[in-house]
């Protein structure tokens, strides 16, 4: 079973989108574009969800910077 985590190797800000891409198997660039469009269309509501995920979703284990 896959675990949802914040990616350390595929991060731009906090690794939330990179971890979600690893979890779902989707392309990380596609998810980042969809997220950016969602922030614009949703008047920033996805940005709030992103901030919550930073604190809720654990960081990836076993890797170093």
Secondary structure, DSSP 8 states (H G I E B T S, - for coil): -----B-SSS-SSSSHHHHHHHHH---HHHHHHHHHHHHHHTTTHHHHHHHHHHHHS-B-SS---
